[in-house]
Amino acid sequence: MPLTGITLQPEPKYLELLEPIFHDEAEYFEITPETLWRKDHKGEFVPNAYHEHFSKLIRQSGKPVVAHGVGLSLGSADPSDAERCRIHLQRIAETHREFDFAWYSDHYGVTNLAGLAITLPVAVPMTEAMANLIRMRLAQLQQIVPDVGFENSVLYFLLGDWLDEPAFFSKILQQPHSHLLLDLHNAYTMAVNLNADLDEYVERLDLSRVIEIHLSGGTPSDPAWLPSGKILRLDSHDAAIPEPVWELYERVVPRCTNLRGVTVERMEGTVEEDDVQVIRGELRRAKEVLRARA
């Protein structure tokens, strides 16, 4: 049966509040490797202050670790970005040697443009050339971690029809041991913001390629942000998982025949004492759905 896990975040308060859940409820941990690095005075990457926190927790628990990156920028096509990608892959390899990732995923889209780390993924054209480029990036990752994948992203502009994404994903996922990380809140957020058919989007996905599911919550944007006053749903990981995402999870899980893990995500800086029981309940509910599937 697939395992249930939780994201590890670097904020000390987050780690302290959720430590009982880490030990009692989570069956694996998901980390973002970039949060464990910093540059020293020579400009070399070295472990940062959070590295030892995570290392200690993982050593004590003996639980598996998966990696979910943000900054590799799978869709970067600029040749001048090649050196940054090489260094980033080298850092992933060094971190993998210590933590032994069961699999590695990164965000779909571009997170580095013109030498700037923009963090939030930006849309890429859904062309054959881009599918080839992302396949190449995944193949590079597979030289480090055999099982790799990418996550469907929340995008605030598109280069094409969102409902065409599943077919584009299938063009990318042609290599063995390449997978989709299906973030259900991301899919829900896109459907809400675009007024699109969420069920149609999911129906078009090849769910046999899903290795992991992400569950999280979000909040509405401030209407003052846009001149139109339009409110968007944000993939902010700062609230409880909403019921429509739970309902989607229950419908999807039986069809994800190669699913290995379900991860509950919650952003550091948004966890207070009252949230601890909420997150504990979310992990338990995720497990119950998996048991019902079995």
SERO-473245 format. One record per atom (N, C-alpha, C): residue number from 1; residue in one letter; atom name; x, y, z. Coordinates in steps of 0.05 Angstrom, whole numbers. Example, Ala and Ser with C-alpha at 12.3 -4.5 7.8 and 13.67 -1.06 7.14 Angstrom:
BEGIN
  num  residu  atome       u       v       w
    1       A      N     264    -114     156
    1       A     CA     246     -90     156
    1       A      C     264     -66     156
    2       S      N     257     -45     142
    2       S     CA     273     -21     143
    2       S      C     258       1     157
END
This chain:
BEGIN
  num  residu  atome       u       v       w
    1       M      N      17     -24       0
    1       M     CA       0       0       0
    1       M      C      18      25       0
    2       P      N      10      46     -15
    2       P     CA      26      71     -14
    2       P      C      28      82      14
    3       L      N      49      97      18
    3       L     CA      54     110      44
    3       L      C      43     138      44
    4       T      N      40     149      68
    4       T     CA      32     177      71
    4       T      C      55     192      84
    5       G      N      61     216      74
    5       G     CA      83     231      85
    5       G      C      76     260      88
    6       I      N      95     276      97
    6       I     CA      91     304     102
    6       I      C     116     319      92
    7       T      N     112     344      83
    7       T     CA     135     360      75
    7       T      C     150     370     100
    8       L      N     176     370      98
    8       L     CA     193     382     119
    8       L      C     200     410     110
    9       Q      N     195     429     128
    9       Q     CA     201     457     122
    9       Q      C     223     467     141
   10       P      N     239     486     133
   10       P     CA     262     494     149
   10       P      C     257     510     174
   11       E      N     234     522     177
   11       E     CA     229     540     199
   11       E      C     230     524     226
   12       P      N     247     532     245
   12       P     CA     250     517     270
   12       P      C     223     513     284
   13       K      N     206     534     285
   13       K     CA     180     532     298
   13       K      C     163     511     285
   14       Y      N     163     509     259
   14       Y     CA     148     488     244
   14       Y      C     157     461     253
   15       L      N     184     457     254
   15       L     CA     195     431     262
   15       L      C     187     424     291
   16       E      N     188     444     308
   16       E     CA     182     439     336
   16       E      C     152     432     340
   17       L      N     134     447     328
   17       L     CA     106     442     331
   17       L      C      97     415     320
   18       L      N     109     408     297
   18       L     CA      99     384     283
   18       L      C     116     359     289
   19       E      N     135     361     307
   19       E     CA     152     338     313
   19       E      C     137     313     321
   20       P      N     116     316     338
   20       P     CA     101     291     345
   20       P      C      88     278     320
   21       I      N      78     295     302
   21       I     CA      66     284     277
   21       I      C      87     270     260
   22       F      N     111     282     259
   22       F     CA     133     270     243
   22       F      C     138     241     253
   23       H      N     138     238     279
   23       H     CA     144     212     291
   23       H      C     121     193     291
   24       D      N      96     203     296
   24       D     CA      73     186     300
   24       D      C      56     181     275
   25       E      N      55     200     257
   25       E     CA      37     197     234
   25       E      C      50     194     207
   26       A      N      71     210     202
   26       A     CA      84     209     176
   26       A      C      99     183     172
   27       E      N      96     171     148
   27       E     CA     110     146     141
   27       E      C     135     152     124
   28       Y      N     137     176     114
   28       Y     CA     161     185     100
   28       Y      C     161     216     101
   29       F      N     185     227      95
   29       F     CA     188     256      94
   29       F      C     194     265      66
   30       E      N     184     288      59
   30       E     CA     191     300      33
   30       E      C     206     326      38
   31       I      N     230     329      26
   31       I     CA     246     353      30
   31       I      C     251     366       4
   32       T      N     256     392       5
   32       T     CA     265     407     -19
   32       T      C     295     411     -16
   33       P      N     312     398     -32
   33       P     CA     341     399     -28
   33       P      C     352     427     -27
   34       E      N     341     445     -43
   34       E     CA     352     473     -43
   34       E      C     351     486     -15
   35       T      N     333     478       2
   35       T     CA     331     490      28
   35       T      C     354     482      46
   36       L      N     370     464      38
   36       L     CA     392     454      54
   36       L      C     419     465      46
   37       W      N     420     484      26
   37       W     CA     445     494      16
   37       W      C     447     524      22
   38       R      N     472     533      22
   38       R     CA     478     562      22
   38       R      C     506     565       9
   39       K      N     512     589       1
   39       K     CA     538     595      -9
   39       K      C     556     607      13
   40       D      N     581     597      14
   40       D     CA     600     607      34
   40       D      C     614     632      22
   41       H      N     634     642      37
   41       H     CA     647     667      28
   41       H      C     663     663       2
   42       K      N     669     638      -5
   42       K     CA     682     633     -31
   42       K      C     663     629     -54
   43       G      N     637     629     -48
   43       G     CA     617     625     -68
   43       G      C     611     595     -73
   44       E      N     621     578     -55
   44       E     CA     616     549     -57
   44       E      C     592     541     -41
   45       F      N     576     522     -52
   45       F     CA     553     512     -37
   45       F      C     562     494     -15
   46       V      N     550     499       9
   46       V     CA     556     483      32
   46       V      C     530     478      47
   47       P      N     529     458      65
   47       P     CA     504     454      80
   47       P      C     498     478      98
   48       N      N     472     485     100
   48       N     CA     464     508     116
   48       N      C     455     499     144
   49       A      N     444     517     160
   49       A     CA     437     511     187
   49       A      C     414     491     189
   50       Y      N     397     490     169
   50       Y     CA     375     471     170
   50       Y      C     383     443     164
   51       H      N     405     440     151
   51       H     CA     414     413     142
   51       H      C     416     394     165
   52       E      N     428     403     187
   52       E     CA     432     385     210
   52       E      C     405     379     224
   53       H      N     386     398     224
   53       H     CA     360     393     235
   53       H      C     347     369     221
   54       F      N     347     371     194
   54       F     CA     334     350     178
   54       F      C     349     324     181
   55       S      N     376     325     180
   55       S     CA     392     301     182
   55       S      C     386     286     208
   56       K      N     385     301     230
   56       K     CA     380     289     256
   56       K      C     353     276     257
   57       L      N     332     290     248
   57       L     CA     305     279     248
   57       L      C     303     253     232
   58       I      N     315     254     209
   58       I     CA     314     230     191
   58       I      C     329     207     202
   59       R      N     353     213     214
   59       R     CA     369     191     226
   59       R      C     353     179     249
   60       Q      N     341     195     266
   60       Q     CA     327     185     289
   60       Q      C     302     169     281
   61       S      N     288     177     260
   61       S     CA     263     164     253
   61       S      C     267     139     236
   62       G      N     289     138     220
   62       G     CA     294     116     202
   62       G      C     273     115     179
   63       K      N     258     136     175
   63       K     CA     238     136     154
   63       K      C     249     144     127
   64       P      N     237     134     105
   64       P     CA     247     142      78
   64       P      C     244     171      73
   65       V      N     259     180      53
   65       V     CA     258     208      44
   65       V      C     254     210      14
   66       V      N     236     228       6
   66       V     CA     233     234     -22
   66       V      C     240     264     -26
   67       A      N     248     271     -50
   67       A     CA     256     299     -55
   67       A      C     237     312     -75
   68       H      N     230     337     -69
   68       H     CA     213     353     -87
   68       H      C     226     380     -91
   69       G      N     239     384    -113
   69       G     CA     254     409    -118
   69       G      C     236     430    -130
   70       V      N     247     455    -129
   70       V     CA     234     478    -140
   70       V      C     251     491    -162
   71       G      N     277     490    -159
   71       G     CA     294     508    -175
   71       G      C     309     496    -199
   72       L      N     305     470    -205
   72       L     CA     319     460    -228
   72       L      C     311     473    -254
   73       S      N     286     480    -256
   73       S     CA     275     494    -280
   73       S      C     275     476    -304
   74       L      N     257     456    -304
   74       L     CA     257     435    -324
   74       L      C     253     446    -352
   75       G      N     239     468    -355
   75       G     CA     234     479    -382
   75       G      C     253     500    -391
   76       S      N     276     504    -377
   76       S     CA     295     524    -386
   76       S      C     308     517    -412
   77       A      N     305     534    -433
   77       A     CA     316     528    -459
   77       A      C     340     546    -466
   78       D      N     347     564    -449
   78       D     CA     368     583    -454
   78       D      C     395     569    -451
   79       P      N     412     568    -472
   79       P     CA     438     555    -469
   79       P      C     456     566    -447
   80       S      N     452     592    -441
   80       S     CA     468     605    -420
   80       S      C     461     594    -392
   81       D      N     439     579    -390
   81       D     CA     431     569    -364
   81       D      C     443     541    -359
   82       A      N     458     531    -378
   82       A     CA     469     504    -376
   82       A      C     487     500    -351
   83       E      N     504     520    -346
   83       E     CA     522     517    -323
   83       E      C     507     517    -297
   84       R      N     487     535    -295
   84       R     CA     471     535    -270
   84       R      C     458     507    -266
   85       C      N     447     496    -287
   85       C     CA     434     469    -286
   85       C      C     454     448    -277
   86       R      N     479     450    -288
   86       R     CA     499     430    -281
   86       R      C     505     431    -251
   87       I      N     509     455    -241
   87       I     CA     515     458    -212
   87       I      C     491     449    -195
   88       H      N     467     455    -204
   88       H     CA     443     447    -189
   88       H      C     442     416    -188
   89       L      N     447     403    -210
   89       L     CA     446     374    -211
   89       L      C     468     362    -193
   90       Q      N     491     376    -192
   90       Q     CA     512     367    -175
   90       Q      C     504     369    -146
   91       R      N     490     390    -138
   91       R     CA     481     393    -111
   91       R      C     460     372    -104
   92       I      N     442     366    -123
   92       I     CA     422     345    -118
   92       I      C     437     318    -113
   93       A      N     457     313    -129
   93       A     CA     472     287    -127
   93       A      C     485     285     -99
   94       E      N     497     307     -90
   94       E     CA     510     306     -64
   94       E      C     490     302     -41
   95       T      N     467     315     -44
   95       T     CA     446     312     -23
   95       T      C     434     284     -24
   96       H      N     431     274     -48
   96       H     CA     420     246     -51
   96       H      C     439     226     -38
   97       R      N     465     230     -40
   97       R     CA     483     211     -28
   97       R      C     479     209       3
   98       E      N     471     231      15
   98       E     CA     466     231      44
   98       E      C     438     220      51
   99       F      N     418     230      36
   99       F     CA     390     224      44
   99       F      C     377     200      29
  100       D      N     390     191       7
  100       D     CA     380     168      -7
  100       D      C     351     171     -15
  101       F      N     345     190     -33
  101       F     CA     318     195     -41
  101       F      C     305     171     -54
  102       A      N     281     164     -47
  102       A     CA     266     142     -60
  102       A      C     258     151     -88
  103       W      N     252     176     -92
  103       W     CA     248     188    -118
  103       W      C     251     218    -116
  104       Y      N     254     230    -140
  104       Y     CA     258     259    -140
  104       Y      C     239     271    -161
  105       S      N     226     293    -153
  105       S     CA     208     308    -172
  105       S      C     215     337    -171
  106       D      N     207     351    -191
  106       D     CA     210     380    -192
  106       D      C     186     393    -205
  107       H      N     185     419    -205
  107       H     CA     161     433    -215
  107       H      C     161     434    -246
  108       Y      N     138     430    -257
  108       Y     CA     134     433    -286
  108       Y      C     134     462    -293
  109       G      N     149     469    -314
  109       G     CA     150     497    -322
  109       G      C     179     508    -320
  110       V      N     181     534    -319
  110       V     CA     207     548    -317
  110       V      C     208     563    -291
  111       T      N     229     559    -276
  111       T     CA     232     575    -251
  111       T      C     258     591    -251
  112       N      N     271     592    -274
  112       N     CA     295     609    -276
  112       N      C     295     621    -304
  113       L      N     294     647    -305
  113       L     CA     293     662    -330
  113       L      C     313     685    -329
  114       A      N     329     687    -351
  114       A     CA     349     709    -353
  114       A      C     367     710    -329
  115       G      N     373     687    -318
  115       G     CA     391     686    -295
  115       G      C     378     693    -268
  116       L      N     352     696    -268
  116       L     CA     337     703    -244
  116       L      C     321     679    -234
  117       A      N     323     673    -209
  117       A     CA     306     652    -197
  117       A      C     279     664    -190
  118       I      N     259     657    -205
  118       I     CA     232     669    -201
  118       I      C     214     652    -184
  119       T      N     223     628    -176
  119       T     CA     209     611    -157
  119       T      C     183     599    -167
  120       L      N     163     617    -172
  120       L     CA     138     607    -182
  120       L      C     141     597    -211
  121       P      N     131     574    -218
  121       P     CA     135     564    -245
  121       P      C     120     581    -265
  122       V      N     133     585    -288
  122       V     CA     122     600    -310
  122       V      C     116     580    -332
  123       A      N      94     585    -347
  123       A     CA      85     566    -367
  123       A      C     106     563    -390
  124       V      N     106     540    -402
  124       V     CA     122     535    -426
  124       V      C     103     528    -449
  125       P      N     112     532    -474
  125       P     CA      96     523    -497
  125       P      C      94     493    -498
  126       M      N      70     483    -503
  126       M     CA      66     454    -504
  126       M      C      72     442    -531
  127       T      N      98     444    -539
  127       T     CA     107     436    -565
  127       T      C     123     410    -563
  128       E      N     128     397    -585
  128       E     CA     145     373    -586
  128       E      C     173     380    -576
  129       A      N     183     403    -585
  129       A     CA     210     411    -577
  129       A      C     212     414    -547
  130       M      N     192     426    -534
  130       M     CA     193     429    -505
  130       M      C     190     402    -491
  131       A      N     173     385    -502
  131       A     CA     171     358    -490
  131       A      C     198     343    -491
  132       N      N     212     346    -514
  132       N     CA     239     334    -516
  132       N      C     258     346    -496
  133       L      N     257     372    -491
  133       L     CA     275     385    -472
  133       L      C     270     375    -444
  134       I      N     245     374    -436
  134       I     CA     238     365    -409
  134       I      C     246     335    -406
  135       R      N     242     319    -426
  135       R     CA     250     291    -425
  135       R      C     280     290    -421
  136       M      N     296     307    -434
  136       M     CA     325     307    -431
  136       M      C     332     314    -402
  137       R      N     319     335    -390
  137       R     CA     324     342    -363
  137       R      C     318     319    -344
  138       L      N     296     305    -348
  138       L     CA     289     283    -331
  138       L      C     310     260    -334
  139       A      N     320     257    -359
  139       A     CA     341     236    -363
  139       A      C     366     244    -348
  140       Q      N     373     270    -347
  140       Q     CA     396     278    -331
  140       Q      C     392     272    -302
  141       L      N     368     277    -292
  141       L     CA     362     271    -264
  141       L      C     363     241    -258
  142       Q      N     356     225    -278
  142       Q     CA     356     196    -274
  142       Q      C     384     185    -271
  143       Q      N     404     200    -280
  143       Q     CA     432     192    -275
  143       Q      C     439     194    -245
  144       I      N     422     209    -230
  144       I     CA     426     213    -201
  144       I      C     407     196    -185
  145       V      N     381     200    -190
  145       V     CA     360     185    -177
  145       V      C     344     170    -198
  146       P      N     343     143    -197
  146       P     CA     331     128    -219
  146       P      C     302     135    -225
  147       D      N     286     140    -204
  147       D     CA     258     147    -209
  147       D      C     254     178    -206
  148       V      N     244     190    -227
  148       V     CA     242     220    -227
  148       V      C     214     227    -238
  149       G      N     206     252    -232
  149       G     CA     181     261    -243
  149       G      C     178     291    -241
  150       F      N     155     301    -250
  150       F     CA     149     329    -248
  150       F      C     121     333    -238
  151       E      N     116     356    -227
  151       E     CA      90     363    -215
  151       E      C      74     381    -234
  152       N      N      48     375    -237
  152       N     CA      31     394    -250
  152       N      C      30     420    -234
  153       S      N      32     443    -246
  153       S     CA      36     468    -232
  153       S      C      12     486    -233
  154       V      N      11     505    -214
  154       V     CA      -8     527    -216
  154       V      C       6     549    -233
  155       L      N      -7     557    -254
  155       L     CA       5     577    -272
  155       L      C     -15     600    -275
  156       Y      N      -4     625    -274
  156       Y     CA     -21     648    -275
  156       Y      C     -23     661    -303
  157       F      N     -10     648    -322
  157       F     CA     -17     652    -350
  157       F      C     -10     626    -365
  158       L      N     -21     622    -388
  158       L     CA     -17     597    -403
  158       L      C      -8     602    -431
  159       L      N       7     584    -442
  159       L     CA      14     584    -470
  159       L      C       0     561    -484
  160       G      N     -26     563    -485
  160       G     CA     -43     541    -495
  160       G      C     -67     536    -477
  161       D      N     -81     515    -484
  161       D     CA    -106     507    -469
  161       D      C     -98     489    -446
  162       W      N    -107     496    -422
  162       W     CA    -100     479    -399
  162       W      C    -109     450    -402
  163       L      N    -131     446    -416
  163       L     CA    -141     419    -420
  163       L      C    -124     402    -439
  164       D      N    -104     416    -452
  164       D     CA     -85     402    -469
  164       D      C     -61     392    -453
  165       E      N     -58     401    -428
  165       E     CA     -35     393    -412
  165       E      C     -32     363    -410
  166       P      N     -53     348    -404
  166       P     CA     -50     319    -401
  166       P      C     -37     305    -425
  167       A      N     -45     313    -449
  167       A     CA     -33     302    -473
  167       A      C      -3     310    -475
  168       F      N       3     334    -467
  168       F     CA      31     343    -467
  168       F      C      47     327    -447
  169       F      N      36     323    -424
  169       F     CA      49     306    -403
  169       F      C      56     279    -414
  170       S      N      37     267    -429
  170       S     CA      41     240    -440
  170       S      C      65     240    -460
  171       K      N      68     262    -474
  171       K     CA      92     264    -493
  171       K      C     118     265    -477
  172       I      N     117     277    -454
  172       I     CA     141     278    -437
  172       I      C     147     251    -424
  173       L      N     127     238    -414
  173       L     CA     130     214    -398
  173       L      C     131     189    -415
  174       Q      N     152     188    -431
  174       Q     CA     155     165    -449
  174       Q      C     178     146    -439
  175       Q      N     195     156    -422
  175       Q     CA     217     140    -413
  175       Q      C     209     123    -389
  176       P      N     220      99    -386
  176       P     CA     215      84    -362
  176       P      C     225      99    -337
  177       H      N     211      95    -315
  177       H     CA     218     107    -289
  177       H      C     215     137    -289
  178       S      N     199     148    -308
  178       S     CA     192     177    -306
  178       S      C     163     178    -299
  179       H      N     156     197    -282
  179       H     CA     130     197    -269
  179       H      C     118     224    -267
  180       L      N      92     224    -260
  180       L     CA      77     249    -254
  180       L      C      72     251    -225
  181       L      N      79     273    -213
  181       L     CA      70     280    -186
  181       L      C      44     296    -189
  182       L      N      22     284    -181
  182       L     CA      -4     296    -185
  182       L      C     -12     313    -161
  183       D      N     -10     339    -163
  183       D     CA     -18     357    -142
  183       D      C     -47     364    -146
  184       L      N     -64     353    -128
  184       L     CA     -93     356    -132
  184       L      C    -102     385    -126
  185       H      N     -90     398    -107
  185       H     CA     -97     426    -102
  185       H      C     -89     443    -125
  186       N      N     -67     437    -138
  186       N     CA     -59     453    -161
  186       N      C     -80     450    -184
  187       A      N     -88     425    -189
  187       A     CA    -108     421    -209
  187       A      C    -135     435    -202
  188       Y      N    -143     433    -177
  188       Y     CA    -167     446    -168
  188       Y      C    -165     477    -171
  189       T      N    -142     488    -164
  189       T     CA    -137     516    -166
  189       T      C    -139     526    -195
  190       M      N    -126     511    -213
  190       M     CA    -127     519    -241
  190       M      C    -156     518    -251
  191       A      N    -171     497    -244
  191       A     CA    -199     495    -253
  191       A      C    -215     519    -243
  192       V      N    -211     526    -218
  192       V     CA    -226     549    -206
  192       V      C    -219     575    -220
  193       N      N    -193     580    -224
  193       N     CA    -184     605    -235
  193       N      C    -192     608    -265
  194       L      N    -193     586    -279
  194       L     CA    -199     586    -308
  194       L      C    -228     580    -313
  195       N      N    -243     574    -292
  195       N     CA    -271     565    -296
  195       N      C    -271     541    -316
  196       A      N    -253     523    -311
  196       A     CA    -249     500    -329
  196       A      C    -260     474    -316
  197       D      N    -263     453    -332
  197       D     CA    -274     428    -323
  197       D      C    -253     411    -311
  198       L      N    -253     410    -284
  198       L     CA    -233     394    -269
  198       L      C    -235     365    -275
  199       D      N    -259     354    -277
  199       D     CA    -262     326    -282
  199       D      C    -252     318    -310
  200       E      N    -256     336    -329
  200       E     CA    -247     331    -356
  200       E      C    -216     330    -357
  201       Y      N    -204     349    -342
  201       Y     CA    -174     349    -341
  201       Y      C    -164     323    -329
  202       V      N    -175     314    -307
  202       V     CA    -166     290    -294
  202       V      C    -171     266    -312
  203       E      N    -194     266    -325
  203       E     CA    -201     243    -343
  203       E      C    -180     240    -365
  204       R      N    -168     262    -374
  204       R     CA    -149     261    -395
  204       R      C    -121     252    -386
  205       L      N    -116     253    -360
  205       L     CA     -90     245    -350
  205       L      C     -85     215    -351
  206       D      N     -61     207    -356
  206       D     CA     -53     179    -354
  206       D      C     -46     174    -324
  207       L      N     -65     166    -309
  207       L     CA     -61     164    -280
  207       L      C     -43     140    -272
  208       S      N     -37     123    -291
  208       S     CA     -19     101    -286
  208       S      C      10     111    -283
  209       R      N      15     136    -291
  209       R     CA      42     148    -288
  209       R      C      45     163    -262
  210       V      N      25     164    -245
  210       V     CA      26     180    -221
  210       V      C      42     164    -199
  211       I      N      64     175    -190
  211       I     CA      80     162    -169
  211       I      C      73     174    -142
  212       E      N      63     199    -141
  212       E     CA      58     212    -116
  212       E      C      35     232    -119
  213       I      N      20     236     -98
  213       I     CA      -1     256     -98
  213       I      C       5     276     -76
  214       H      N       1     301     -82
  214       H     CA       3     323     -63
  214       H      C     -25     332     -55
  215       L      N     -28     336     -29
  215       L     CA     -53     348     -18
  215       L      C     -46     373      -2
  216       S      N     -60     394      -7
  216       S     CA     -54     419       7
  216       S      C     -79     437       6
  217       G      N     -77     460      18
  217       G     CA     -98     480      17
  217       G      C     -88     507       7
  218       G      N    -105     526       5
  218       G     CA     -98     552      -5
  218       G      C    -119     573       3
  219       T      N    -114     598      -5
  219       T     CA    -132     620       2
  219       T      C    -138     637     -22
  220       P      N    -159     654     -21
  220       P     CA    -164     673     -43
  220       P      C    -145     696     -43
  221       S      N    -140     708     -66
  221       S     CA    -123     731     -67
  221       S      C    -139     756     -58
  222       D      N    -124     777     -52
  222       D     CA    -135     803     -44
  222       D      C    -147     816     -70
  223       P      N    -172     823     -70
  223       P     CA    -183     836     -95
  223       P      C    -169     862    -102
  224       A      N    -155     874     -84
  224       A     CA    -140     899     -90
  224       A      C    -116     894    -107
  225       W      N    -108     868    -111
  225       W     CA     -84     863    -126
  225       W      C     -87     869    -156
  226       L      N    -111     865    -166
  226       L     CA    -116     868    -195
  226       L      C    -135     891    -200
  227       P      N    -130     907    -220
  227       P     CA    -148     930    -226
  227       P      C    -177     921    -230
  228       S      N    -181     897    -240
  228       S     CA    -208     887    -244
  228       S      C    -222     879    -218
  229       G      N    -206     875    -197
  229       G     CA    -218     865    -172
  229       G      C    -222     835    -172
  230       K      N    -213     822    -193
  230       K     CA    -217     793    -195
  230       K      C    -202     779    -172
  231       I      N    -215     759    -161
  231       I     CA    -203     743    -140
  231       I      C    -194     717    -151
  232       L      N    -168     710    -146
  232       L     CA    -157     684    -155
  232       L      C    -153     666    -131
  233       R      N    -155     640    -136
  233       R     CA    -147     622    -115
  233       R      C    -116     619    -116
  234       L      N    -104     619     -93
  234       L     CA     -75     618     -91
  234       L      C     -67     590     -81
  235       D      N     -45     580     -93
  235       D     CA     -34     554     -83
  235       D      C     -14     561     -61
  236       S      N     -25     570     -38
  236       S     CA      -9     582     -17
  236       S      C      -1     563       5
  237       H      N     -12     538       5
  237       H     CA      -5     518      26
  237       H      C      -8     529      54
  238       D      N     -27     546      59
  238       D     CA     -29     560      85
  238       D      C     -55     555      99
  239       A      N     -70     534      90
  239       A     CA     -96     529     102
  239       A      C    -102     499     100
  240       A      N    -124     491     113
  240       A     CA    -132     463     112
  240       A      C    -139     454      83
  241       I      N    -136     429      78
  241       I     CA    -144     418      52
  241       I      C    -174     421      48
  242       P      N    -183     433      27
  242       P     CA    -212     438      24
  242       P      C    -227     412      15
  243       E      N    -252     411      20
  243       E     CA    -268     387      14
  243       E      C    -268     380     -15
  244       P      N    -269     399     -34
  244       P     CA    -268     390     -62
  244       P      C    -242     375     -69
  245       V      N    -220     382     -56
  245       V     CA    -195     367     -61
  245       V      C    -197     339     -49
  246       W      N    -209     337     -25
  246       W     CA    -213     310     -13
  246       W      C    -230     293     -31
  247       E      N    -251     304     -42
  247       E     CA    -269     289     -59
  247       E      C    -255     280     -84
  248       L      N    -238     298     -95
  248       L     CA    -223     291    -119
  248       L      C    -203     268    -112
  249       Y      N    -190     270     -89
  249       Y     CA    -172     250     -80
  249       Y      C    -185     222     -79
  250       E      N    -209     221     -68
  250       E     CA    -223     196     -65
  250       E      C    -229     184     -93
  251       R      N    -236     201    -112
  251       R     CA    -242     192    -139
  251       R      C    -217     182    -154
  252       V      N    -195     196    -149
  252       V     CA    -171     191    -165
  252       V      C    -155     167    -155
  253       V      N    -152     164    -129
  253       V     CA    -134     144    -118
  253       V      C    -138     116    -129
  254       P      N    -163     106    -133
  254       P     CA    -165      79    -143
  254       P      C    -154      75    -171
  255       R      N    -151      97    -186
  255       R     CA    -141      95    -214
  255       R      C    -111     100    -216
  256       C      N     -98     107    -194
  256       C     CA     -69     112    -194
  256       C      C     -56      85    -187
  257       T      N     -53      68    -207
  257       T     CA     -45      41    -202
  257       T      C     -16      37    -194
  258       N      N       1      58    -198
  258       N     CA      29      56    -190
  258       N      C      37      77    -169
  259       L      N      17      86    -154
  259       L     CA      21     105    -133
  259       L      C      38      94    -111
  260       R      N      58     110    -102
  260       R     CA      76     102     -80
  260       R      C      73     119     -55
  261       G      N      63     143     -58
  261       G     CA      62     161     -35
  261       G      C      42     183     -38
  262       V      N      31     192     -15
  262       V     CA      13     215     -14
  262       V      C      24     234       7
  263       T      N      29     258      -1
  263       T     CA      43     278      16
  263       T      C      24     301      23
  264       V      N      22     307      49
  264       V     CA       7     330      58
  264       V      C      27     353      60
  265       E      N      21     375      47
  265       E     CA      38     399      47
  265       E      C      27     421      64
  266       R      N      44     434      79
  266       R     CA      36     458      94
  266       R      C      61     476      96
  267       M      N      58     501      89
  267       M     CA      80     520      88
  267       M      C      89     529     116
  268       E      N     115     531     119
  268       E     CA     125     542     144
  268       E      C     116     571     147
  269       G      N     113     580     171
  269       G     CA     102     607     176
  269       G      C      72     608     177
  270       T      N      58     585     171
  270       T     CA      29     585     172
  270       T      C      19     564     192
  271       V      N      37     553     208
  271       V     CA      30     532     227
  271       V      C      31     543     255
  272       E      N       8     543     269
  272       E     CA       6     550     297
  272       E      C      -4     525     313
  273       E      N      -5     528     339
  273       E     CA     -13     504     355
  273       E      C     -40     493     347
  274       D      N     -59     510     340
  274       D     CA     -85     501     332
  274       D      C     -85     484     306
  275       D      N     -64     488     290
  275       D     CA     -62     473     265
  275       D      C     -52     445     268
  276       V      N     -39     439     290
  276       V     CA     -27     413     293
  276       V      C     -47     390     290
  277       Q      N     -69     393     304
  277       Q     CA     -90     372     303
  277       Q      C    -103     370     275
  278       V      N    -105     393     262
  278       V     CA    -116     394     235
  278       V      C     -98     377     216
  279       I      N     -72     382     218
  279       I     CA     -53     368     201
  279       I      C     -52     338     208
  280       R      N     -53     332     234
  280       R     CA     -54     304     242
  280       R      C     -79     290     230
  281       G      N    -102     303     231
  281       G     CA    -126     292     220
  281       G      C    -124     289     190
  282       E      N    -110     307     176
  282       E     CA    -107     305     147
  282       E      C     -91     280     139
  283       L      N     -69     275     154
  283       L     CA     -53     252     148
  283       L      C     -69     226     153
  284       R      N     -85     226     175
  284       R     CA    -101     202     181
  284       R      C    -122     198     160
  285       R      N    -135     220     151
  285       R     CA    -155     217     130
  285       R      C    -143     207     104
  286       A      N    -119     217      97
  286       A     CA    -106     207      73
  286       A      C    -101     177      74
  287       K      N     -93     168      98
  287       K     CA     -88     139     102
  287       K      C    -113     123      99
  288       E      N    -135     133     110
  288       E     CA    -161     119     108
  288       E      C    -169     115      79
  289       V      N    -166     134      63
  289       V     CA    -173     132      34
  289       V      C    -156     110      21
  290       L      N    -130     110      28
  290       L     CA    -112      89      17
  290       L      C    -120      61      26
  291       R      N    -127      59      51
  291       R     CA    -136      33      61
  291       R      C    -161      23      47
  292       A      N    -180      42      42
  292       A     CA    -205      35      29
  292       A      C    -199      25       0
  293       R      N    -179      37     -13
  293       R     CA    -171      29     -39
  293       R      C    -160       0     -39
  294       A      N    -144      -6     -18
  294       A     CA    -132     -32     -16
  294       A      C    -153     -54     -12
END
